């Protein structure tokens, strides 16, 4: 007989999810956007269905509840502290394992967001490089720039900066966030309905949002990154999503 599943400790909150409304948006960046990379082309219109997305990246406190319940991996915090800081040093496979555990424990279909869902949620109805406007503004996100960092060259606790119009914190900066999609060099041929792109270089997966060690041009809404599914890094984290 299988051992009974351990419950989530009451002291540790399940990630709070924000309802993201359905809509259409233009994904990617034009050639003349400061910091534009070819991988952000072509700009295309994408339809997004309603879904829910974590208000912040998953924190160490939330991850450690998972590790305690499963006897799983406890990633190092680089000496920066755990608790409310975003979990780092987690791979794409690690992130999906957390989603599967959370889904099993809560009965909700938790998963990683798709890349198009992520950008739609980050933009929150805007079409500018950053969700607050056309130019970088210190005090809006945690990255590597004068007036940008809080507490030095490391992560900061989630929720320290103003949210976007959807009520999401840290969509830009602090940690790169794993999404479901396989890496492709361009948006050409990507699904128009916002579903994850599950063809291409699936040994590498996409990350979005930029991090504490990236300059402002790397934390734009359209900026993209990628790495191997098992790669762990001190500026890689994730947030969770679920269907509604």
C-alpha positions as CSV (number, residue, x, y, z in Angstrom):
1,X,0.0,0.0,0.0
2,X,1.3,3.4,-0.9
3,X,2.3,5.8,1.9
4,X,-0.2,8.6,2.4
5,X,0.7,11.9,0.8
6,X,2.0,14.6,3.1
7,X,0.0,17.7,3.2
8,X,1.3,21.2,2.5
9,X,2.3,22.8,5.8
10,X,-0.4,25.4,6.8
11,X,2.3,28.0,7.5
12,X,3.4,28.0,3.9
13,X,1.0,29.5,1.5
14,X,0.2,28.0,-1.9
15,X,1.4,30.5,-4.6
16,X,-1.2,33.2,-5.0
17,X,-2.6,33.2,-8.5
18,X,-3.9,36.2,-10.4
19,X,-6.7,35.8,-12.9
20,X,-5.4,36.9,-16.4
21,X,-8.2,37.9,-18.8
22,X,-8.4,36.6,-22.3
23,X,-7.3,38.9,-25.1
24,X,-5.1,39.5,-28.1
25,X,-1.7,41.1,-28.2
26,X,1.3,41.7,-30.4
27,X,4.1,39.4,-29.3
28,X,7.8,40.2,-29.9
29,X,9.6,43.5,-30.6
30,X,10.1,45.7,-33.7
31,X,13.6,46.1,-35.2
32,X,13.9,49.6,-33.8
33,X,13.2,48.8,-30.2
34,X,16.3,49.4,-28.0
35,X,17.8,46.1,-27.2
36,X,15.9,44.2,-29.9
37,X,17.2,40.7,-30.7
38,X,16.4,38.8,-33.9
39,X,14.9,36.0,-31.7
40,X,12.1,38.4,-30.8
41,X,10.9,38.6,-34.5
42,X,8.6,38.6,-36.2
43,X,6.1,40.6,-34.3
44,X,2.8,38.7,-34.5
45,X,-0.7,38.8,-33.1
46,X,-1.5,36.1,-30.6
47,X,-4.8,35.2,-29.0
48,X,-4.7,34.2,-25.3
49,X,-7.3,32.3,-23.4
50,X,-8.1,33.2,-19.7
51,X,-5.7,31.6,-17.3
52,X,-4.2,32.2,-13.8
53,X,-0.6,33.1,-13.1
54,X,1.4,33.3,-9.9
55,X,1.5,36.8,-8.5
56,X,5.2,36.4,-7.8
57,X,7.9,33.9,-8.7
58,X,7.9,30.8,-6.5
59,X,9.8,31.5,-3.3
60,X,12.3,29.5,-1.3
61,X,9.6,29.0,1.4
62,X,7.2,27.5,-1.1
63,X,9.9,25.4,-2.7
64,X,11.2,24.2,0.7
65,X,7.7,23.0,1.6
66,X,7.8,20.8,-1.6
67,X,11.3,19.6,-0.7
68,X,10.2,18.7,2.9
69,X,7.1,16.8,1.6
70,X,9.0,14.8,-1.0
71,X,12.5,14.5,0.3
72,X,13.5,16.4,-2.9
73,X,16.2,18.8,-4.0
74,X,16.9,21.8,-1.8
75,X,18.7,24.3,-4.0
76,X,21.4,26.4,-2.5
77,X,20.6,30.1,-1.8
78,X,24.1,31.3,-2.4
79,X,24.1,32.7,1.2
80,X,21.5,35.3,0.3
81,X,18.7,33.9,2.4
82,X,15.6,31.8,1.7
83,X,12.1,32.6,2.9
84,X,10.6,35.2,0.6
85,X,13.4,35.4,-1.9
86,X,12.6,33.7,-5.3
87,X,13.9,30.2,-5.5
88,X,17.0,29.9,-7.7
89,X,19.3,27.2,-8.9
90,X,16.4,25.2,-10.2
91,X,16.2,23.6,-13.6
92,X,13.3,23.3,-16.0
93,X,12.8,19.7,-14.9
94,X,12.8,20.9,-11.2
95,X,10.2,23.5,-12.0
96,X,7.9,21.0,-13.7
97,X,8.3,18.6,-10.8
98,X,7.1,21.3,-8.4
99,X,4.1,22.1,-10.6
100,X,3.2,18.4,-10.7
101,X,3.4,18.1,-6.9
102,X,1.4,21.3,-6.4
103,X,-1.3,20.0,-8.8
104,X,-1.5,16.7,-7.0
105,X,-1.8,18.3,-3.5
106,X,-4.3,21.0,-4.5
107,X,-6.4,19.4,-7.2
108,X,-5.7,22.4,-9.5
109,X,-4.0,22.0,-12.8
110,X,-0.8,23.9,-12.0
111,X,1.8,24.0,-14.7
112,X,4.5,26.3,-16.2
113,X,3.1,29.1,-18.3
114,X,3.6,29.1,-22.1
115,X,5.9,31.7,-23.5
116,X,3.1,33.7,-25.2
117,X,1.0,33.6,-22.0
118,X,4.0,34.9,-20.1
119,X,4.6,37.8,-22.4
120,X,0.9,38.7,-22.6
121,X,0.8,38.7,-18.8
122,X,4.0,40.7,-18.5
123,X,2.8,43.4,-20.9
124,X,-0.6,43.6,-19.2
125,X,-2.2,45.6,-22.1
126,X,0.9,47.6,-23.0
127,X,3.0,47.6,-26.2
128,X,6.1,49.3,-24.8
129,X,9.5,47.7,-24.1
130,X,8.8,47.7,-20.4
131,X,5.3,47.4,-19.0
132,X,5.6,50.8,-17.3
133,X,6.6,52.6,-20.5
134,X,9.1,53.3,-23.4
135,X,12.2,53.8,-21.3
136,X,13.7,52.1,-18.3
137,X,12.9,53.6,-14.9
138,X,15.0,52.9,-11.8
139,X,12.9,51.7,-8.9
140,X,10.6,49.6,-11.2
141,X,12.5,46.3,-11.3
142,X,15.6,44.6,-9.8
143,X,18.4,44.4,-12.3
144,X,22.0,45.5,-12.9
145,X,21.9,49.2,-13.4
146,X,22.4,52.4,-11.3
147,X,19.4,52.9,-9.1
148,X,18.1,49.5,-10.0
149,X,19.5,47.1,-7.4
150,X,18.3,46.7,-3.8
151,X,20.8,45.2,-1.4
152,X,23.6,44.4,-3.8
153,X,24.2,41.9,-6.6
154,X,21.8,39.2,-5.6
155,X,18.1,38.5,-5.6
156,X,15.7,40.4,-3.4
157,X,12.5,39.2,-1.7
158,X,9.6,39.1,-4.1
159,X,7.0,41.9,-4.3
160,X,9.4,44.7,-3.6
161,X,8.5,46.7,-6.8
162,X,5.3,48.0,-8.1
163,X,3.1,45.4,-9.9
164,X,2.0,45.7,-13.5
165,X,-1.6,46.4,-14.5
166,X,-2.6,42.8,-14.0
167,X,-1.2,42.9,-10.4
168,X,1.9,40.8,-11.1
169,X,5.1,41.5,-9.4
170,X,8.7,40.9,-10.6
171,X,7.7,40.0,-14.2
172,X,10.9,41.8,-15.2
173,X,14.1,41.4,-13.3
174,X,15.1,39.5,-10.1
175,X,15.1,36.0,-11.8
176,X,14.7,34.6,-15.2
177,X,11.6,32.4,-15.3
178,X,11.3,29.1,-17.0
179,X,8.4,28.6,-19.3
180,X,7.1,25.5,-21.1
181,X,8.2,26.1,-24.6
182,X,11.0,24.5,-26.6
183,X,13.6,27.0,-27.9
184,X,13.2,28.3,-31.5
185,X,15.4,31.0,-32.9
186,X,12.4,33.1,-34.2
187,X,8.7,33.4,-33.5
188,X,8.0,32.4,-37.1
189,X,5.7,29.4,-37.1
190,X,4.7,29.7,-33.5
191,X,1.1,28.8,-32.5
192,X,-1.3,31.8,-33.0
193,X,-3.5,30.7,-30.1
194,X,-1.0,31.2,-27.3
195,X,-0.3,27.5,-26.6
196,X,3.3,26.4,-25.8
197,X,5.6,25.7,-28.8
198,X,6.5,22.1,-28.4
199,X,8.6,21.6,-31.5
200,X,12.1,22.9,-32.3
201,X,15.1,22.5,-29.9
202,X,13.3,20.8,-27.0
203,X,16.5,20.0,-25.3
204,X,16.6,23.7,-24.5
205,X,13.7,25.6,-23.0
206,X,12.8,29.2,-22.9
207,X,13.3,31.6,-20.0
208,X,11.7,35.1,-19.8
209,X,12.0,38.3,-17.8
210,X,15.6,38.9,-17.1
211,X,17.3,38.9,-13.7
212,X,19.3,40.7,-11.0
213,X,22.5,40.5,-13.1
214,X,21.0,41.7,-16.4
215,X,21.1,45.3,-17.7
216,X,17.8,47.0,-18.6
217,X,17.7,46.0,-22.2
218,X,17.7,42.4,-21.2
219,X,14.7,42.7,-18.9
220,X,12.3,44.0,-21.6
221,X,8.9,42.3,-22.0
222,X,10.0,40.8,-25.3
223,X,13.5,39.6,-24.3
224,X,14.2,35.9,-24.5
225,X,16.7,33.5,-23.1
226,X,17.2,29.7,-23.3
227,X,19.1,26.9,-21.7
228,X,19.2,23.1,-21.3
229,X,16.4,21.5,-19.4
230,X,18.7,20.3,-16.6
231,X,20.7,23.6,-16.2
232,X,20.6,25.3,-12.9
233,X,21.8,28.9,-12.3
234,X,21.7,31.5,-9.5
235,X,19.5,33.7,-11.6
236,X,17.0,31.1,-12.8
237,X,13.6,30.6,-11.1
238,X,10.0,30.3,-12.3
239,X,6.4,31.1,-11.5
240,X,3.4,28.8,-11.9
241,X,0.2,29.0,-13.9
242,X,-3.1,27.1,-14.2
243,X,-6.0,26.9,-16.5
244,X,-9.3,28.4,-15.5
